[in-house]
Amino acid sequence: MKAVPFIPTPIKVVKAALELAKVGPRDVVYDLGSGDGRVVVLAAKLFGARAVGVEIDDALVILSKMKVKEEGLEEKVTILQKDFREVSLEDATVVYLYIYYDVIRDMLLDKLKELKPGARVVTLEIPVPGWMPVAKRGVQDEAGVVRTLYLYIKGLSDPESWKNEEADTSWKEEFRRRLWGR
Ligand SMILES: C[S@@+](CC[C@H](N)C(=O)[O-])C[C@H]1O[C@@H](n2cnc3c(N)ncnc32)[C@H](O)[C@@H]1O
């Protein structure tokens, strides 16, 4: 599989992604392939969440650890130098992904099964193969380019949850409407 380069999410789009997932102080946000740490730093700084960045590239890990220190967020933000396949997602309530489609399909789909019901997954540009988004938003970045965010909820969006689908799914519609207004 081809290497995934570091392409940062524009800051406006990071904020929109965290807002779309309704991140708050009770959340634990994971960015799988966290680059320079911008997503996890902003999740903690602007939304009060705990956050974990997982990044394989050592220079990016050093850079993000420096950012975390500069912002005084060491209590809230952890940067792990690891392959994201090796990290447990059991305590994650929000996962952010900006990574190739085939990487999600071949390396992360199984991992996402570890998420608890109600956990949110937000992706930029790339949909999660086989999952059904509960929201899709266009957001302008700093250059005026419209970027697409997808939001998924474990237990609503993933095919595993459809296997156990009960006859009356109206509560899911109501849940989605109340939380995301659509
Ligand atoms: C497109 S960049 C996104 C960076 C950041 N999430 C953002 O949105 O600004 C993808 C990142 O994933 C990292 N990456 C690629 N494969 C990885 C792996 N197996 N484990 C951890 N990180 C990985 C790359 O080094 C790169 O920094």
The ligand as a MOL file (V3000), in Angstrom:
LIG
                    3D

  0  0  0     0  0            999 V3000
M  V30 BEGIN CTAB
M  V30 COUNTS 27 29 0 0 0
M  V30 BEGIN ATOM
M  V30 1 C -3.5510 13.2810 5.3730 0
M  V30 2 S -2.5270 13.3800 6.8120 0 CHG=1
M  V30 3 C -3.7110 14.0060 7.9930 0
M  V30 4 C -3.0870 14.6530 9.2100 0
M  V30 5 C -4.0690 15.1630 10.2620 0
M  V30 6 N -5.0010 14.1300 10.6510 0
M  V30 7 C -4.8380 16.3490 9.7670 0
M  V30 8 O -6.0010 16.1410 9.3910 0
M  V30 9 O -4.2960 17.4760 9.7380 0 CHG=-1
M  V30 10 C -2.3660 11.6300 7.2350 0
M  V30 11 C -1.3580 11.3240 8.3220 0
M  V30 12 O -1.4310 9.9290 8.6340 0
M  V30 13 C -0.1400 9.4760 9.0030 0
M  V30 14 N -0.1340 8.0000 8.8760 0
M  V30 15 C -0.1510 7.2830 7.7140 0
M  V30 16 N -0.1810 5.9550 7.9990 0
M  V30 17 C -0.1840 5.8420 9.3450 0
M  V30 18 C -0.2280 4.7250 10.2350 0
M  V30 19 N -0.2680 3.4490 9.7750 0
M  V30 20 N -0.2570 4.9530 11.5650 0
M  V30 21 C -0.2010 6.2370 12.0460 0
M  V30 22 N -0.1540 7.3320 11.2470 0
M  V30 23 C -0.1580 7.1440 9.9190 0
M  V30 24 C 0.7600 10.2010 8.0160 0
M  V30 25 O 2.1070 10.2550 8.4840 0
M  V30 26 C 0.0970 11.5960 7.9500 0
M  V30 27 O 0.6560 12.4810 8.8880 0
M  V30 END ATOM
M  V30 BEGIN BOND
M  V30 1 1 1 2
M  V30 2 1 2 3
M  V30 3 1 2 10
M  V30 4 1 3 4
M  V30 5 1 4 5
M  V30 6 1 5 6
M  V30 7 1 5 7
M  V30 8 2 7 8
M  V30 9 1 7 9
M  V30 10 1 10 11
M  V30 11 1 11 12
M  V30 12 1 11 26
M  V30 13 1 12 13
M  V30 14 1 13 14
M  V30 15 1 13 24
M  V30 16 1 14 15
M  V30 17 1 14 23
M  V30 18 2 15 16
M  V30 19 1 16 17
M  V30 20 1 17 18
M  V30 21 2 17 23
M  V30 22 1 18 19
M  V30 23 2 18 20
M  V30 24 1 20 21
M  V30 25 2 21 22
M  V30 26 1 22 23
M  V30 27 1 24 25
M  V30 28 1 24 26
M  V30 29 1 26 27
M  V30 END BOND
M  V30 END CTAB
M  END
